[in-house]
Amino acid sequence: MTTSKREEMIFSIKNLKTHYPVLGGFFRKQIGTVKAVDDVTIDVRRGETLGIVGESGCGKSTLAKTMMLLEKPTEGKMLYDFNGEQKDVTKLNAGDVFDFRSRVQMVFQDPYSSLNPSKRIIESFDEPLRVHGYKNPAERKQRIIESLRMVNLSEDYLYRFPHEFSGGQRQRISIARALCINPELIICDEPVSALDVSIQAQVLNLMKEIQKELNLTYVFIAHDLSVVQYMSDRVVVMYLGKIVEISEASNLHVNPLHPYTEALLSAVPVPVVNEGKSKRIPLTGDVPSPINRPSGCPFSNRCPKRMDICTQVEPPLQSYGEEDHQVACHLYTKPI
């Protein structure tokens, strides 16, 4: 990655929280709070792929939906670069939100549910193009054909229904639909988790080729760390709504700091039978409830390296060693 990309931030998330009230009792009073995303701060650099990884329920998808304004944040700022001007997207007027929608698109996990089963493919593409200002029908059709060609699909597919395609083809159609209005940033929420492994490889390679051709920025979310490492320039590790580690992808597998990251890496399969592999690190205990999270470090009840301070004080996310490597763990805590 070049220096200019490191310096140019396209999306900056500051102390973001997305909480949901838990209601109970006859009068439906609030009896608790689900802290799905809790005090998350990350920067997305223009032209990079930022990977976000963690177990199911760690808040990855909620973070993605909040970034897309599909969920309303409880607190925090989300600063997007509108041609050099940083604007908080949580406070945009209707016109600026419309502009934001044209710049940021999303590819969802299930390609079948993200396409209307009662509409032909051309109709699913045509509506967003009309909404975003493509008034000429011939221009819209040409734009749709170009988008399909980017994902190696024929224009003959335009008049078919979603059920007539395989899972891999449907996901490529979803990627093409995200591309058709020329976005700058695409948020990918587990885009290959529902596909066969061989199809996953095709879709991932295709996404990398398109990114290079169009200079796109990706936020790539998955629970499979090997997939995230393959796609990403930097990796964010989340646990129970919080970021526990941020690192360059090339450095993460050789120098993981947080015990949770080490456990995730130890579970990644090695394709060569006779190749040496580090010992699997099993995690004991259950994932705590996001309603009643343990005091101190959220990972303390499952951590094999737990210390007394871990159950009392929550560690801050701090830089350790290299400037781009950050970790929230008392093993590496420095005085603030």
N, C-alpha and C positions, 0 to 999 in steps of 0.2 A: 504494500500500500504506500502511496506517495505521501510526502509531507503535507501537501495541500489538502488531501483528503483527511488527514489526521486533524488539521486545524479547522476545517469547515464542517460545522455541525448543522445537520438538516433538521434534527428533532432533539430537543433537550427536555427530559422529564425530571422535575424537581419535587422531591418529597411527596410523591403521589400516593394517595390513599383512596381505596375503593372499599367501603364498608357497607354491609347490609344489616338492617335491624332484624332481630329474631323476636317474633311476636308470640304471645302465649296467654293463656287464661281466658276467662269468659269475655272480658272487655278488650282482648287483643292488645294488651300493653306490651311494650318492649321489655324483654327479659334478658336480652343479650345482644351481642354484635358479632357478626362474622367478618373478620378482617381478611378479606380475600387478597387485597394488595395493601401493604402496610409500609409506608415511608420508603418508596422506591425512587432512587435517583440514578438515571442513566443518560448517556449521550449517544445519539446515533449519528455517525459521520457519513457525509455524502459519498456514495459510491461503494460503501462497505456492506458486508453481510454481518449483522449482529445476531448471534445465536442466543436463544434463551432455552435453558434446559432445566428439568426437575421432574420429580415424581408427579403422578396424577393428583390434582388437588392442591398443588403448590401455588396456584395463582397465575400461571402463564397465560391461559386463555382470557381470564378476566383482565389482565394487563393489556393484552392485544385489543380487546373490545373497548377498553377505556381509551386507549390511544386512538382508536377509530371513532370515538364519541358515540359508540353503540351502548356504552354504559356511562353513567354520570359519575365523575369522581367526587369523593367526599371532601378531599383537600388536595392541595398541591397545584403546581403549574405544569403546563405542557406547551413549550415554546417551539413553534414551527417557523422555519425560514421561508418567508414569502418574498422571494427576489431580494434577499439581503436584509429584510426587515423581520425581526423576531416578534411574533405575535403569540399571545397565550390563547390557544384554541378553545379553552374552556370559557372564554369571554368574548368569542367572536359574534358579530351580528350575522343575520341570515345570509347576506351576500357573501361574506367571507367564509362562512361554513360551506357554502356551495363551492367556492374556490378551493377550499381545503379538500373536499370530497373528490375533486378532479385531480388533485395532486397525490392523494394517498388512497390506495385500493387494498383490498384484502382477499386472500385465497383461503377458504375455509377447509376444515378437516374432511368433511363428507361431501364429495363432489355431487352426489345424487341429490341430497337435500338442499344444496345451494343453487340448483337449477329447477325451474318450474316444470314439473312433469307433464303439465297440460299444454306447454308451449314448445314450438319448434325452436331449434337453436338460434335461428335468425331473429326470432322475436325476443329472445332473452338478451341478445346483443343490441338489437335496434333501439329498445326503449332507453337504456342509459345514454346512448349516443344522442338521441333526440333531446333528452333532458339537459345534456351538457353542451348543446349548441350546434350540433351537426344537423342542419335543417334540410340539406339536399339528400333525397333518398339514394341517388346514385353514389354520392360521396360516402354515405353511411355504409352501403353495401360493400364498396371497395375497401373501406377501412376494416370491416369485419373479415373480408377475405384475406387481407394482409395480416391481420392478427392470427387467423387460423394457420396461415402459412408459417408464421413464426414458431408455432408449436407442431409443425409437420403434419397438419391435417388438411384435407382437400376441401374445396368449396362445396363439393357435393354433400357434405355433412350438414350444411346449413338448414336443410329442409327435413331433417330427421328429429325424432324426439329423444330426450335423455336416456330412456330405457333401452334404446337401440345401440348403445355404446358400452364398451367395457369400462371397468373402473379407471384404468389408466387413461383411456380416451376422454372420459368425463372430466378427469382432473386437468388434462391438457386444455380442454374446452374452458374450464374455470379460469385457468391461467390466461388464456387468450382473451377472455372477457375482461379480466383485470387490466390487460395491456391495451385494450382497444381505445381508451380515452387518453393514452399517453401519460401515465402517472410518473411521479418522481420516486415514490416510495411504495413498496408492496409489503404488507404484513402477511406473513404466511403462517397460519395456525395449524401445525401438524399436517402439512399438505400431502405427505406420503404415508402416513401411519396406517391408512386403510387399504394400501396397495400391496401386492406381492413384492417380494424382495427384488426380483429381476425388473419389474416395472418401476419400482422405486428408483433404481439406478438410472433408468432412462429419463425419468422426470427430473431427477436432481441434476443430471448432466445438461439437460435441456434448459433448466432454469439458470445454470451458470453461463451457458452460451448466450442466452437472452440478456442477462445482466451485463455481460461484457459488451455486447453489441449496442445496447441502449443506455449504458451507464446508469443502471438502476441502483437503488439502495434497497436492501432487503432487511426486514426483521424476521428471522426464521425461528419458529418455535417448535420444539419437539421434546419427547421424553427419552429418545434414543440418543445418547451422547456421541456415538460413533457417526451418526448422520449429521448432527450439529457440527462436529469437528470437521467433517468433510466439506460442509457448505460455508463455514463461517470464518471471518477474519478475527473476530473477538467473540468470547463466550461469556454469558451471564448465567450463573447457577443460582436458582431460586429454591427456597425451602419455606413452606408455610407462610407465603405472602411476602417474604423478605429476600433480599439479595444477600447471599453468603460469600460469593466470590465472583470476581470479574478478571479475565485474563485473555491475552492473545491466544488464539486457538492452537498455534504451533507450540506454545509454552505450557499449555494446561496439562497435556498428557505426560510431560516429562517432569513437571514441577507443580503438582496439585498441592494446595496448602490446607484447605478446609477438609476435615475428616469426612464430611458428606460427599465432597467431590471425589475424594479417594475411593469411597465406597462405590460411587457411580462408575468410575473408571475401571474398578476391579471387576465389574459385572459385564464389561464390553467383551464380546467373544473375539478370540484370536483365530483367524482363518487357517493358519498353518498348524498342523497337528503336532509336529515335533518342536515347534518354537516355544521358547520359554515364556512363561506368563506369571505375572505377580499373583500372589495368593489372594483368593476371593475374600473380601471384607464383609462379613454378614452384619446386617443391622438388626439389632434386637429391639423388641418393643413395637408398639403401634405408632402410626403417625398421629400426633396429638390433634385434638379438635381445634379448628380455627376460632371457635367460640371461647374455649377455655384453654388458651395456650399456656404452656409452662412459664414460670417466671425465669428471668435471666435469658440465656441463649435458647431460642426455640428448638434447637437440635439437642439440648442437654440430656434429655431422657433416653436418647438412642446412641449417644456418642461414646465410642470406646476409649476416648482420651479425656473424658470428663474430669474437671477439677472442681473444687468447692465453689470457686468464684463463678463458675458457669451457671449454676442454679440461682445465683443471686443478682448478677449484673449482666445486662445485655451488651455484648461486644459491639462497638461501632465498626462500620465499614471503613477500613483504612488502607492506604498504600503500603505495600511491603516489597522490598527489593526493587524490582523494576517499577518505573512510574505507572505503567499500565496494568500492573497486577495489584488488585485490591482484595482484601479478605476480611470477613467479620468473624474473628475467632480469638479467644483469650490467649491462645498459644503464641499469637503474633501481635498482641495489643501493645501499642506504644502510648506513652503519656500524651494527652491532648493539651 
